[in-house]
């Protein structure tokens, strides 16, 4: 299963926020921002902090797909 945070980056753009703003508001590290940028796994606690900071739900910031779904989109 592949994780994508494209929705998170779109939400930040829509709210005119920078990654630095998210880092400060959610209380997450620069390393976590880097992991998010590389679509790497982060803890559910981290996702909960981001959702609380942005007042949104997890489905607003994360997408999950299988290899089959990715292959069909190519």
PDB file of N, H, CA, C and O in Angstrom:
ATOM      1  N   UNK A   1       0.850  -1.178   0.000  1.00  0.00           N
ATOM      2  CA  UNK A   1       0.000   0.000   0.000  1.00  0.00           C
ATOM      3  C   UNK A   1       0.896   1.241   0.000  1.00  0.00           C
ATOM      4  O   UNK A   1       1.854   1.335   0.767  1.00  0.00           O
ATOM      5  N   UNK A   2       0.567   2.170  -0.859  1.00  0.00           N
ATOM      6  H   UNK A   2      -0.212   2.094  -1.482  1.00  0.00           H
ATOM      7  CA  UNK A   2       1.320   3.412  -1.009  1.00  0.00           C
ATOM      8  C   UNK A   2       0.537   4.558  -0.366  1.00  0.00           C
ATOM      9  O   UNK A   2      -0.688   4.619  -0.472  1.00  0.00           O
ATOM     10  N   UNK A   3       1.246   5.452   0.293  1.00  0.00           N
ATOM     11  H   UNK A   3       2.241   5.402   0.380  1.00  0.00           H
ATOM     12  CA  UNK A   3       0.624   6.616   0.906  1.00  0.00           C
ATOM     13  C   UNK A   3       1.029   7.857   0.117  1.00  0.00           C
ATOM     14  O   UNK A   3       2.156   7.958  -0.369  1.00  0.00           O
ATOM     15  N   UNK A   4       0.101   8.794  -0.005  1.00  0.00           N
ATOM     16  H   UNK A   4      -0.814   8.713   0.390  1.00  0.00           H
ATOM     17  CA  UNK A   4       0.382  10.053  -0.692  1.00  0.00           C
ATOM     18  C   UNK A   4      -0.168  11.204   0.144  1.00  0.00           C
ATOM     19  O   UNK A   4      -1.279  11.137   0.669  1.00  0.00           O
ATOM     20  N   UNK A   5       0.628  12.254   0.254  1.00  0.00           N
ATOM     21  H   UNK A   5       1.531  12.309  -0.172  1.00  0.00           H
ATOM     22  CA  UNK A   5       0.210  13.441   1.001  1.00  0.00           C
ATOM     23  C   UNK A   5      -0.082  14.610   0.068  1.00  0.00           C
ATOM     24  O   UNK A   5      -0.020  15.764   0.492  1.00  0.00           O
ATOM     25  N   UNK A   6      -0.400  14.331  -1.205  1.00  0.00           N
ATOM     26  H   UNK A   6      -0.450  13.394  -1.550  1.00  0.00           H
ATOM     27  CA  UNK A   6      -0.719  15.400  -2.164  1.00  0.00           C
ATOM     28  C   UNK A   6      -1.865  16.271  -1.663  1.00  0.00           C
ATOM     29  O   UNK A   6      -1.862  17.488  -1.852  1.00  0.00           O
ATOM     30  N   UNK A   7      -2.843  15.637  -1.025  1.00  0.00           N
ATOM     31  H   UNK A   7      -2.845  14.649  -0.872  1.00  0.00           H
ATOM     32  CA  UNK A   7      -3.978  16.396  -0.494  1.00  0.00           C
ATOM     33  C   UNK A   7      -3.525  17.397   0.571  1.00  0.00           C
ATOM     34  O   UNK A   7      -4.061  18.502   0.659  1.00  0.00           O
ATOM     35  N   UNK A   8      -2.545  17.007   1.371  1.00  0.00           N
ATOM     36  H   UNK A   8      -2.110  16.110   1.299  1.00  0.00           H
ATOM     37  CA  UNK A   8      -2.017  17.905   2.400  1.00  0.00           C
ATOM     38  C   UNK A   8      -1.398  19.132   1.754  1.00  0.00           C
ATOM     39  O   UNK A   8      -1.672  20.259   2.167  1.00  0.00           O
ATOM     40  N   UNK A   9      -0.561  18.920   0.741  1.00  0.00           N
ATOM     41  H   UNK A   9      -0.339  18.004   0.405  1.00  0.00           H
ATOM     42  CA  UNK A   9       0.115  20.055   0.099  1.00  0.00           C
ATOM     43  C   UNK A   9      -0.890  20.965  -0.602  1.00  0.00           C
ATOM     44  O   UNK A   9      -0.726  22.185  -0.607  1.00  0.00           O
ATOM     45  N   UNK A  10      -1.926  20.379  -1.193  1.00  0.00           N
ATOM     46  H   UNK A  10      -2.060  19.388  -1.190  1.00  0.00           H
ATOM     47  CA  UNK A  10      -2.963  21.194  -1.831  1.00  0.00           C
ATOM     48  C   UNK A  10      -3.709  22.016  -0.785  1.00  0.00           C
ATOM     49  O   UNK A  10      -4.021  23.185  -1.011  1.00  0.00           O
ATOM     50  N   UNK A  11      -3.993  21.398   0.358  1.00  0.00           N
ATOM     51  H   UNK A  11      -3.740  20.449   0.542  1.00  0.00           H
ATOM     52  CA  UNK A  11      -4.684  22.102   1.434  1.00  0.00           C
ATOM     53  C   UNK A  11      -3.849  23.277   1.939  1.00  0.00           C
ATOM     54  O   UNK A  11      -4.381  24.357   2.196  1.00  0.00           O
ATOM     55  N   UNK A  12      -2.544  23.065   2.079  1.00  0.00           N
ATOM     56  H   UNK A  12      -2.111  22.188   1.871  1.00  0.00           H
ATOM     57  CA  UNK A  12      -1.668  24.160   2.511  1.00  0.00           C
ATOM     58  C   UNK A  12      -1.695  25.296   1.500  1.00  0.00           C
ATOM     59  O   UNK A  12      -1.762  26.464   1.881  1.00  0.00           O
ATOM     60  N   UNK A  13      -1.644  24.964   0.219  1.00  0.00           N
ATOM     61  H   UNK A  13      -1.590  24.015  -0.091  1.00  0.00           H
ATOM     62  CA  UNK A  13      -1.700  25.996  -0.827  1.00  0.00           C
ATOM     63  C   UNK A  13      -3.019  26.749  -0.750  1.00  0.00           C
ATOM     64  O   UNK A  13      -3.043  27.978  -0.814  1.00  0.00           O
ATOM     65  N   UNK A  14      -4.117  26.013  -0.611  1.00  0.00           N
ATOM     66  H   UNK A  14      -4.098  25.014  -0.559  1.00  0.00           H
ATOM     67  CA  UNK A  14      -5.440  26.637  -0.534  1.00  0.00           C
ATOM     68  C   UNK A  14      -5.558  27.576   0.660  1.00  0.00           C
ATOM     69  O   UNK A  14      -6.289  28.566   0.614  1.00  0.00           O
ATOM     70  N   UNK A  15      -4.835  27.258   1.724  1.00  0.00           N
ATOM     71  H   UNK A  15      -4.241  26.454   1.761  1.00  0.00           H
ATOM     72  CA  UNK A  15      -4.886  28.084   2.939  1.00  0.00           C
ATOM     73  C   UNK A  15      -3.730  29.085   3.016  1.00  0.00           C
ATOM     74  O   UNK A  15      -3.543  29.759   4.029  1.00  0.00           O
ATOM     75  N   UNK A  16      -2.967  29.167   1.936  1.00  0.00           N
ATOM     76  H   UNK A  16      -3.119  28.619   1.113  1.00  0.00           H
ATOM     77  CA  UNK A  16      -1.834  30.090   1.854  1.00  0.00           C
ATOM     78  C   UNK A  16      -0.856  29.875   3.012  1.00  0.00           C
ATOM     79  O   UNK A  16      -0.392  30.826   3.641  1.00  0.00           O
ATOM     80  N   UNK A  17      -0.558  28.603   3.275  1.00  0.00           N
ATOM     81  H   UNK A  17      -0.935  27.830   2.764  1.00  0.00           H
ATOM     82  CA  UNK A  17       0.372  28.230   4.340  1.00  0.00           C
ATOM     83  C   UNK A  17       1.629  27.624   3.744  1.00  0.00           C
ATOM     84  O   UNK A  17       1.592  27.000   2.683  1.00  0.00           O
ATOM     85  N   UNK A  18       2.731  27.813   4.432  1.00  0.00           N
ATOM     86  H   UNK A  18       2.761  28.319   5.294  1.00  0.00           H
ATOM     87  CA  UNK A  18       4.001  27.200   4.046  1.00  0.00           C
ATOM     88  C   UNK A  18       4.228  25.964   4.915  1.00  0.00           C
ATOM     89  O   UNK A  18       3.557  25.767   5.928  1.00  0.00           O
ATOM     90  N   UNK A  19       5.183  25.141   4.502  1.00  0.00           N
ATOM     91  H   UNK A  19       5.729  25.301   3.680  1.00  0.00           H
ATOM     92  CA  UNK A  19       5.544  23.968   5.305  1.00  0.00           C
ATOM     93  C   UNK A  19       6.020  24.402   6.685  1.00  0.00           C
ATOM     94  O   UNK A  19       5.733  23.740   7.682  1.00  0.00           O
ATOM     95  N   UNK A  20       6.740  25.506   6.741  1.00  0.00           N
ATOM     96  H   UNK A  20       6.973  26.044   5.931  1.00  0.00           H
ATOM     97  CA  UNK A  20       7.223  26.039   8.020  1.00  0.00           C
ATOM     98  C   UNK A  20       6.045  26.392   8.933  1.00  0.00           C
ATOM     99  O   UNK A  20       6.093  26.148  10.138  1.00  0.00           O
ATOM    100  N   UNK A  21       4.993  26.965   8.355  1.00  0.00           N
ATOM    101  H   UNK A  21       4.953  27.163   7.375  1.00  0.00           H
ATOM    102  CA  UNK A  21       3.796  27.297   9.137  1.00  0.00           C
ATOM    103  C   UNK A  21       3.168  26.030   9.723  1.00  0.00           C
ATOM    104  O   UNK A  21       2.771  26.003  10.888  1.00  0.00           O
ATOM    105  N   UNK A  22       3.085  24.989   8.902  1.00  0.00           N
ATOM    106  H   UNK A  22       3.407  25.012   7.956  1.00  0.00           H
ATOM    107  CA  UNK A  22       2.531  23.714   9.372  1.00  0.00           C
ATOM    108  C   UNK A  22       3.393  23.138  10.486  1.00  0.00           C
ATOM    109  O   UNK A  22       2.877  22.679  11.505  1.00  0.00           O
ATOM    110  N   UNK A  23       4.689  23.164  10.289  1.00  0.00           N
ATOM    111  H   UNK A  23       5.107  23.537   9.461  1.00  0.00           H
ATOM    112  CA  UNK A  23       5.637  22.644  11.283  1.00  0.00           C
ATOM    113  C   UNK A  23       5.403  23.304  12.639  1.00  0.00           C
ATOM    114  O   UNK A  23       5.324  22.627  13.664  1.00  0.00           O
ATOM    115  N   UNK A  24       5.294  24.615  12.635  1.00  0.00           N
ATOM    116  H   UNK A  24       5.357  25.165  11.802  1.00  0.00           H
ATOM    117  CA  UNK A  24       5.111  25.356  13.887  1.00  0.00           C
ATOM    118  C   UNK A  24       3.724  25.134  14.487  1.00  0.00           C
ATOM    119  O   UNK A  24       3.594  24.913  15.691  1.00  0.00           O
ATOM    120  N   UNK A  25       2.700  25.193  13.657  1.00  0.00           N
ATOM    121  H   UNK A  25       2.805  25.373  12.679  1.00  0.00           H
ATOM    122  CA  UNK A  25       1.325  25.078  14.154  1.00  0.00           C
ATOM    123  C   UNK A  25       1.021  23.679  14.693  1.00  0.00           C
ATOM    124  O   UNK A  25       0.319  23.533  15.693  1.00  0.00           O
ATOM    125  N   UNK A  26       1.555  22.647  14.023  1.00  0.00           N
ATOM    126  H   UNK A  26       2.125  22.765  13.210  1.00  0.00           H
ATOM    127  CA  UNK A  26       1.278  21.264  14.430  1.00  0.00           C
ATOM    128  C   UNK A  26       2.292  20.740  15.442  1.00  0.00           C
ATOM    129  O   UNK A  26       2.072  19.695  16.054  1.00  0.00           O
ATOM    130  N   UNK A  27       3.402  21.456  15.623  1.00  0.00           N
ATOM    131  H   UNK A  27       3.581  22.305  15.126  1.00  0.00           H
ATOM    132  CA  UNK A  27       4.427  21.000  16.561  1.00  0.00           C
ATOM    133  C   UNK A  27       5.147  19.757  16.076  1.00  0.00           C
ATOM    134  O   UNK A  27       5.424  18.845  16.854  1.00  0.00           O
ATOM    135  N   UNK A  28       5.451  19.725  14.777  1.00  0.00           N
ATOM    136  H   UNK A  28       5.226  20.467  14.145  1.00  0.00           H
ATOM    137  CA  UNK A  28       6.167  18.582  14.216  1.00  0.00           C
ATOM    138  C   UNK A  28       7.553  19.022  13.759  1.00  0.00           C
ATOM    139  O   UNK A  28       7.805  20.213  13.579  1.00  0.00           O
ATOM    140  N   UNK A  29       8.438  18.067  13.574  1.00  0.00           N
ATOM    141  H   UNK A  29       8.233  17.099  13.719  1.00  0.00           H
ATOM    142  CA  UNK A  29       9.834  18.378  13.252  1.00  0.00           C
ATOM    143  C   UNK A  29      10.047  18.581  11.753  1.00  0.00           C
ATOM    144  O   UNK A  29       9.209  18.223  10.925  1.00  0.00           O
ATOM    145  N   UNK A  30      11.193  19.166  11.442  1.00  0.00           N
ATOM    146  H   UNK A  30      11.873  19.457  12.114  1.00  0.00           H
ATOM    147  CA  UNK A  30      11.587  19.340  10.043  1.00  0.00           C
ATOM    148  C   UNK A  30      11.738  17.975   9.369  1.00  0.00           C
ATOM    149  O   UNK A  30      11.400  17.815   8.197  1.00  0.00           O
ATOM    150  N   UNK A  31      12.245  16.998  10.113  1.00  0.00           N
ATOM    151  H   UNK A  31      12.520  17.128  11.066  1.00  0.00           H
ATOM    152  CA  UNK A  31      12.392  15.643   9.590  1.00  0.00           C
ATOM    153  C   UNK A  31      11.057  15.031   9.194  1.00  0.00           C
ATOM    154  O   UNK A  31      10.966  14.309   8.201  1.00  0.00           O
ATOM    155  N   UNK A  32      10.031  15.321   9.969  1.00  0.00           N
ATOM    156  H   UNK A  32      10.105  15.908  10.776  1.00  0.00           H
ATOM    157  CA  UNK A  32       8.694  14.822   9.651  1.00  0.00           C
ATOM    158  C   UNK A  32       8.169  15.474   8.380  1.00  0.00           C
ATOM    159  O   UNK A  32       7.555  14.810   7.545  1.00  0.00           O
ATOM    160  N   UNK A  33       8.408  16.767   8.235  1.00  0.00           N
ATOM    161  H   UNK A  33       8.907  17.306   8.914  1.00  0.00           H
ATOM    162  CA  UNK A  33       8.008  17.469   7.010  1.00  0.00           C
ATOM    163  C   UNK A  33       8.707  16.835   5.805  1.00  0.00           C
ATOM    164  O   UNK A  33       8.103  16.661   4.747  1.00  0.00           O
ATOM    165  N   UNK A  34       9.984  16.491   5.979  1.00  0.00           N
ATOM    166  H   UNK A  34      10.474  16.632   6.839  1.00  0.00           H
ATOM    167  CA  UNK A  34      10.745  15.840   4.909  1.00  0.00           C
ATOM    168  C   UNK A  34      10.129  14.494   4.553  1.00  0.00           C
ATOM    169  O   UNK A  34       9.974  14.173   3.375  1.00  0.00           O
ATOM    170  N   UNK A  35       9.773  13.701   5.574  1.00  0.00           N
ATOM    171  H   UNK A  35       9.898  13.962   6.531  1.00  0.00           H
ATOM    172  CA  UNK A  35       9.135  12.400   5.329  1.00  0.00           C
ATOM    173  C   UNK A  35       7.820  12.576   4.572  1.00  0.00           C
ATOM    174  O   UNK A  35       7.528  11.826   3.641  1.00  0.00           O
ATOM    175  N   UNK A  36       7.038  13.560   4.971  1.00  0.00           N
ATOM    176  H   UNK A  36       7.275  14.170   5.727  1.00  0.00           H
ATOM    177  CA  UNK A  36       5.773  13.826   4.292  1.00  0.00           C
ATOM    178  C   UNK A  36       6.023  14.196   2.829  1.00  0.00           C
ATOM    179  O   UNK A  36       5.295  13.764   1.936  1.00  0.00           O
ATOM    180  N   UNK A  37       7.051  14.994   2.601  1.00  0.00           N
ATOM    181  H   UNK A  37       7.642  15.345   3.327  1.00  0.00           H
ATOM    182  CA  UNK A  37       7.394  15.409   1.245  1.00  0.00           C
ATOM    183  C   UNK A  37       7.820  14.259   0.356  1.00  0.00           C
ATOM    184  O   UNK A  37       7.687  14.326  -0.866  1.00  0.00           O
ATOM    185  N   UNK A  38       8.336  13.197   0.974  1.00  0.00           N
ATOM    186  H   UNK A  38       8.444  13.142   1.967  1.00  0.00           H
ATOM    187  CA  UNK A  38       8.776  12.009   0.229  1.00  0.00           C
ATOM    188  C   UNK A  38       7.719  10.905   0.243  1.00  0.00           C
ATOM    189  O   UNK A  38       7.986   9.779  -0.178  1.00  0.00           O
ATOM    190  N   UNK A  39       6.515  11.230   0.730  1.00  0.00           N
ATOM    191  H   UNK A  39       6.298  12.145   1.073  1.00  0.00           H
ATOM    192  CA  UNK A  39       5.420  10.253   0.843  1.00  0.00           C
ATOM    193  C   UNK A  39       5.822   9.027   1.645  1.00  0.00           C
ATOM    194  O   UNK A  39       5.433   7.905   1.321  1.00  0.00           O
ATOM    195  N   UNK A  40       6.608   9.252   2.700  1.00  0.00           N
ATOM    196  H   UNK A  40       6.923  10.164   2.963  1.00  0.00           H
ATOM    197  CA  UNK A  40       6.994   8.166   3.593  1.00  0.00           C
ATOM    198  C   UNK A  40       5.996   8.086   4.746  1.00  0.00           C
ATOM    199  O   UNK A  40       5.281   9.046   5.035  1.00  0.00           O
ATOM    200  N   UNK A  41       5.961   6.931   5.392  1.00  0.00           N
ATOM    201  H   UNK A  41       6.541   6.151   5.156  1.00  0.00           H
ATOM    202  CA  UNK A  41       5.040   6.737   6.507  1.00  0.00           C
ATOM    203  C   UNK A  41       5.428   7.601   7.697  1.00  0.00           C
ATOM    204  O   UNK A  41       6.606   7.754   8.020  1.00  0.00           O
ATOM    205  N   UNK A  42       4.415   8.161   8.339  1.00  0.00           N
ATOM    206  H   UNK A  42       3.457   8.037   8.077  1.00  0.00           H
ATOM    207  CA  UNK A  42       4.585   8.873   9.605  1.00  0.00           C
ATOM    208  C   UNK A  42       3.565   8.291  10.579  1.00  0.00           C
ATOM    209  O   UNK A  42       2.637   7.595  10.167  1.00  0.00           O
ATOM    210  N   UNK A  43       3.734   8.570  11.850  1.00  0.00           N
ATOM    211  H   UNK A  43       4.488   9.135  12.184  1.00  0.00           H
ATOM    212  CA  UNK A  43       2.858   7.977  12.862  1.00  0.00           C
ATOM    213  C   UNK A  43       1.446   8.560  12.796  1.00  0.00           C
ATOM    214  O   UNK A  43       1.231   9.666  12.300  1.00  0.00           O
ATOM    215  N   UNK A  44       0.502   7.790  13.306  1.00  0.00           N
ATOM    216  H   UNK A  44       0.677   6.891  13.708  1.00  0.00           H
ATOM    217  CA  UNK A  44      -0.871   8.287  13.373  1.00  0.00           C
ATOM    218  C   UNK A  44      -0.956   9.472  14.327  1.00  0.00           C
ATOM    219  O   UNK A  44      -1.797  10.353  14.149  1.00  0.00           O
ATOM    220  N   UNK A  45      -0.096   9.497  15.332  1.00  0.00           N
ATOM    221  H   UNK A  45       0.587   8.781  15.476  1.00  0.00           H
ATOM    222  CA  UNK A  45      -0.051  10.644  16.242  1.00  0.00           C
ATOM    223  C   UNK A  45       0.315  11.914  15.471  1.00  0.00           C
ATOM    224  O   UNK A  45      -0.272  12.972  15.695  1.00  0.00           O
ATOM    225  N   UNK A  46       1.280  11.804  14.568  1.00  0.00           N
ATOM    226  H   UNK A  46       1.757  10.944  14.386  1.00  0.00           H
ATOM    227  CA  UNK A  46       1.681  12.950  13.752  1.00  0.00           C
ATOM    228  C   UNK A  46       0.532  13.398  12.860  1.00  0.00           C
ATOM    229  O   UNK A  46       0.260  14.593  12.749  1.00  0.00           O
ATOM    230  N   UNK A  47      -0.137  12.452  12.231  1.00  0.00           N
ATOM    231  H   UNK A  47       0.084  11.481  12.322  1.00  0.00           H
ATOM    232  CA  UNK A  47      -1.274  12.800  11.377  1.00  0.00           C
ATOM    233  C   UNK A  47      -2.384  13.462  12.191  1.00  0.00           C
ATOM    234  O   UNK A  47      -3.039  14.388  11.714  1.00  0.00           O
ATOM    235  N   UNK A  48      -2.594  12.988  13.416  1.00  0.00           N
ATOM    236  H   UNK A  48      -2.062  12.236  13.803  1.00  0.00           H
ATOM    237  CA  UNK A  48      -3.603  13.584  14.291  1.00  0.00           C
ATOM    238  C   UNK A  48      -3.230  15.022  14.652  1.00  0.00           C
ATOM    239  O   UNK A  48      -4.101  15.890  14.698  1.00  0.00           O
ATOM    240  N   UNK A  49      -1.949  15.281  14.907  1.00  0.00           N
ATOM    241  H   UNK A  49      -1.241  14.576  14.870  1.00  0.00           H
ATOM    242  CA  UNK A  49      -1.486  16.643  15.204  1.00  0.00           C
ATOM    243  C   UNK A  49      -1.736  17.571  14.018  1.00  0.00           C
ATOM    244  O   UNK A  49      -2.177  18.708  14.185  1.00  0.00           O
ATOM    245  N   UNK A  50      -1.447  17.068  12.822  1.00  0.00           N
ATOM    246  H   UNK A  50      -1.088  16.144  12.687  1.00  0.00           H
ATOM    247  CA  UNK A  50      -1.652  17.871  11.612  1.00  0.00           C
ATOM    248  C   UNK A  50      -3.138  18.168  11.425  1.00  0.00           C
ATOM    249  O   UNK A  50      -3.518  19.300  11.127  1.00  0.00           O
ATOM    250  N   UNK A  51      -3.969  17.150  11.600  1.00  0.00           N
ATOM    251  H   UNK A  51      -3.660  16.230  11.842  1.00  0.00           H
ATOM    252  CA  UNK A  51      -5.412  17.338  11.462  1.00  0.00           C
ATOM    253  C   UNK A  51      -5.948  18.337  12.486  1.00  0.00           C
ATOM    254  O   UNK A  51      -6.794  19.170  12.161  1.00  0.00           O
ATOM    255  N   UNK A  52      -5.463  18.254  13.707  1.00  0.00           N
ATOM    256  H   UNK A  52      -4.776  17.577  13.971  1.00  0.00           H
ATOM    257  CA  UNK A  52      -5.900  19.191  14.742  1.00  0.00           C
ATOM    258  C   UNK A  52      -5.469  20.613  14.391  1.00  0.00           C
ATOM    259  O   UNK A  52      -6.242  21.558  14.544  1.00  0.00           O
ATOM    260  N   UNK A  53      -4.241  20.757  13.924  1.00  0.00           N
ATOM    261  H   UNK A  53      -3.612  19.990  13.800  1.00  0.00           H
ATOM    262  CA  UNK A  53      -3.718  22.079  13.576  1.00  0.00           C
ATOM    263  C   UNK A  53      -4.471  22.690  12.399  1.00  0.00           C
ATOM    264  O   UNK A  53      -4.700  23.899  12.364  1.00  0.00           O
ATOM    265  N   UNK A  54      -4.851  21.860  11.443  1.00  0.00           N
ATOM    266  H   UNK A  54      -4.665  20.878  11.471  1.00  0.00           H
ATOM    267  CA  UNK A  54      -5.534  22.350  10.240  1.00  0.00           C
ATOM    268  C   UNK A  54      -7.055  22.260  10.343  1.00  0.00           C
ATOM    269  O   UNK A  54      -7.773  22.671   9.431  1.00  0.00           O
ATOM    270  N   UNK A  55      -7.539  21.714  11.466  1.00  0.00           N
ATOM    271  H   UNK A  55      -6.956  21.380  12.207  1.00  0.00           H
ATOM    272  CA  UNK A  55      -8.971  21.528  11.691  1.00  0.00           C
ATOM    273  C   UNK A  55      -9.608  20.789  10.511  1.00  0.00           C
ATOM    274  O   UNK A  55     -10.545  21.271   9.876  1.00  0.00           O
ATOM    275  N   UNK A  56      -9.061  19.605  10.247  1.00  0.00           N
ATOM    276  H   UNK A  56      -8.300  19.214  10.764  1.00  0.00           H
ATOM    277  CA  UNK A  56      -9.551  18.790   9.137  1.00  0.00           C
ATOM    278  C   UNK A  56      -9.548  17.325   9.550  1.00  0.00           C
ATOM    279  O   UNK A  56      -9.131  16.989  10.659  1.00  0.00           O
ATOM    280  N   UNK A  57     -10.003  16.468   8.676  1.00  0.00           N
ATOM    281  H   UNK A  57     -10.342  16.740   7.776  1.00  0.00           H
ATOM    282  CA  UNK A  57     -10.012  15.023   8.904  1.00  0.00           C
ATOM    283  C   UNK A  57      -8.863  14.380   8.154  1.00  0.00           C
ATOM    284  O   UNK A  57      -8.318  14.967   7.220  1.00  0.00           O
ATOM    285  N   UNK A  58      -8.496  13.177   8.560  1.00  0.00           N
ATOM    286  H   UNK A  58      -8.939  12.700   9.319  1.00  0.00           H
ATOM    287  CA  UNK A  58      -7.352  12.497   7.952  1.00  0.00           C
ATOM    288  C   UNK A  58      -7.544  12.293   6.448  1.00  0.00           C
ATOM    289  O   UNK A  58      -6.582  12.365   5.685  1.00  0.00           O
ATOM    290  N   UNK A  59      -8.779  12.040   6.023  1.00  0.00           N
ATOM    291  H   UNK A  59      -9.561  11.981   6.644  1.00  0.00           H
ATOM    292  CA  UNK A  59      -9.002  11.834   4.589  1.00  0.00           C
ATOM    293  C   UNK A  59      -8.809  13.114   3.777  1.00  0.00           C
ATOM    294  O   UNK A  59      -8.740  13.073   2.548  1.00  0.00           O
ATOM    295  N   UNK A  60      -8.721  14.255   4.472  1.00  0.00           N
ATOM    296  H   UNK A  60      -8.777  14.288   5.470  1.00  0.00           H
ATOM    297  CA  UNK A  60      -8.453  15.526   3.798  1.00  0.00           C
ATOM    298  C   UNK A  60      -6.973  15.722   3.491  1.00  0.00           C
ATOM    299  O   UNK A  60      -6.614  16.604   2.710  1.00  0.00           O
ATOM    300  N   UNK A  61      -6.106  14.901   4.103  1.00  0.00           N
ATOM    301  H   UNK A  61      -6.398  14.185   4.737  1.00  0.00           H
ATOM    302  CA  UNK A  61      -4.660  15.106   3.925  1.00  0.00           C
ATOM    303  C   UNK A  61      -3.907  13.886   3.414  1.00  0.00           C
ATOM    304  O   UNK A  61      -2.758  14.008   2.987  1.00  0.00           O
ATOM    305  N   UNK A  62      -4.535  12.707   3.449  1.00  0.00           N
ATOM    306  H   UNK A  62      -5.468  12.608   3.796  1.00  0.00           H
ATOM    307  CA  UNK A  62      -3.836  11.470   3.086  1.00  0.00           C
ATOM    308  C   UNK A  62      -4.661  10.678   2.074  1.00  0.00           C
ATOM    309  O   UNK A  62      -5.887  10.614   2.161  1.00  0.00           O
ATOM    310  N   UNK A  63      -3.958  10.075   1.112  1.00  0.00           N
ATOM    311  H   UNK A  63      -2.961  10.126   1.042  1.00  0.00           H
ATOM    312  CA  UNK A  63      -4.576   9.127   0.188  1.00  0.00           C
ATOM    313  C   UNK A  63      -3.782   7.835   0.241  1.00  0.00           C
ATOM    314  O   UNK A  63      -2.554   7.853   0.310  1.00  0.00           O
ATOM    315  N   UNK A  64      -4.483   6.720   0.208  1.00  0.00           N
ATOM    316  H   UNK A  64      -5.481   6.705   0.152  1.00  0.00           H
ATOM    317  CA  UNK A  64      -3.839   5.415   0.162  1.00  0.00           C
ATOM    318  C   UNK A  64      -4.183   4.760  -1.168  1.00  0.00           C
ATOM    319  O   UNK A  64      -5.315   4.860  -1.642  1.00  0.00           O
ATOM    320  N   UNK A  65      -3.211   4.096  -1.763  1.00  0.00           N
ATOM    321  H   UNK A  65      -2.292   4.015  -1.378  1.00  0.00           H
ATOM    322  CA  UNK A  65      -3.472   3.368  -3.004  1.00  0.00           C
ATOM    323  C   UNK A  65      -2.648   2.087  -3.013  1.00  0.00           C
ATOM    324  O   UNK A  65      -1.597   1.993  -2.379  1.00  0.00           O
ATOM    325  N   UNK A  66      -3.153   1.113  -3.746  1.00  0.00           N
ATOM    326  H   UNK A  66      -4.007   1.189  -4.261  1.00  0.00           H
ATOM    327  CA  UNK A  66      -2.418  -0.137  -3.917  1.00  0.00           C
ATOM    328  C   UNK A  66      -1.546  -0.016  -5.158  1.00  0.00           C
ATOM    329  O   UNK A  66      -1.712   0.908  -5.953  1.00  0.00           O
ATOM    330  N   UNK A  67      -0.623  -0.943  -5.319  1.00  0.00           N
ATOM    331  H   UNK A  67      -0.488  -1.694  -4.673  1.00  0.00           H
ATOM    332  CA  UNK A  67       0.229  -0.944  -6.516  1.00  0.00           C
ATOM    333  C   UNK A  67      -0.629  -1.068  -7.770  1.00  0.00           C
ATOM    334  O   UNK A  67      -0.329  -0.452  -8.793  1.00  0.00           O
ATOM    335  N   UNK A  68      -1.687  -1.856  -7.693  1.00  0.00           N
ATOM    336  H   UNK A  68      -1.930  -2.356  -6.862  1.00  0.00           H
ATOM    337  CA  UNK A  68      -2.572  -2.048  -8.845  1.00  0.00           C
ATOM    338  C   UNK A  68      -3.237  -0.727  -9.245  1.00  0.00           C
ATOM    339  O   UNK A  68      -3.330  -0.410 -10.430  1.00  0.00           O
ATOM    340  N   UNK A  69      -3.696   0.036  -8.257  1.00  0.00           N
ATOM    341  H   UNK A  69      -3.620  -0.222  -7.293  1.00  0.00           H
ATOM    342  CA  UNK A  69      -4.316   1.329  -8.544  1.00  0.00           C
ATOM    343  C   UNK A  69      -3.308   2.283  -9.176  1.00  0.00           C
ATOM    344  O   UNK A  69      -3.641   3.012 -10.111  1.00  0.00           O
ATOM    345  N   UNK A  70      -2.075   2.279  -8.666  1.00  0.00           N
ATOM    346  H   UNK A  70      -1.805   1.687  -7.907  1.00  0.00           H
ATOM    347  CA  UNK A  70      -1.026   3.143  -9.227  1.00  0.00           C
ATOM    348  C   UNK A  70      -0.727   2.752 -10.658  1.00  0.00           C
ATOM    349  O   UNK A  70      -0.581   3.619 -11.520  1.00  0.00           O
ATOM    350  N   UNK A  71      -0.631   1.451 -10.924  1.00  0.00           N
ATOM    351  H   UNK A  71      -0.749   0.747 -10.224  1.00  0.00           H
ATOM    352  CA  UNK A  71      -0.332   0.969 -12.273  1.00  0.00           C
ATOM    353  C   UNK A  71      -1.427   1.362 -13.262  1.00  0.00           C
ATOM    354  O   UNK A  71      -1.138   1.667 -14.419  1.00  0.00           O
ATOM    355  N   UNK A  72      -2.667   1.356 -12.818  1.00  0.00           N
ATOM    356  H   UNK A  72      -2.901   1.108 -11.878  1.00  0.00           H
ATOM    357  CA  UNK A  72      -3.782   1.727 -13.690  1.00  0.00           C
ATOM    358  C   UNK A  72      -3.806   3.216 -13.997  1.00  0.00           C
ATOM    359  O   UNK A  72      -4.386   3.631 -15.000  1.00  0.00           O
ATOM    360  N   UNK A  73      -3.184   4.027 -13.145  1.00  0.00           N
ATOM    361  H   UNK A  73      -2.713   3.690 -12.330  1.00  0.00           H
ATOM    362  CA  UNK A  73      -3.151   5.473 -13.350  1.00  0.00           C
ATOM    363  C   UNK A  73      -2.004   5.917 -14.235  1.00  0.00           C
ATOM    364  O   UNK A  73      -1.943   7.085 -14.619  1.00  0.00           O
ATOM    365  N   UNK A  74      -1.094   5.013 -14.567  1.00  0.00           N
ATOM    366  H   UNK A  74      -1.144   4.065 -14.255  1.00  0.00           H
ATOM    367  CA  UNK A  74       0.075   5.374 -15.379  1.00  0.00           C
ATOM    368  C   UNK A  74      -0.273   5.477 -16.829  1.00  0.00           C
ATOM    369  O   UNK A  74       0.593   5.772 -17.652  1.00  0.00           O
TER     370      UNK A  74
END
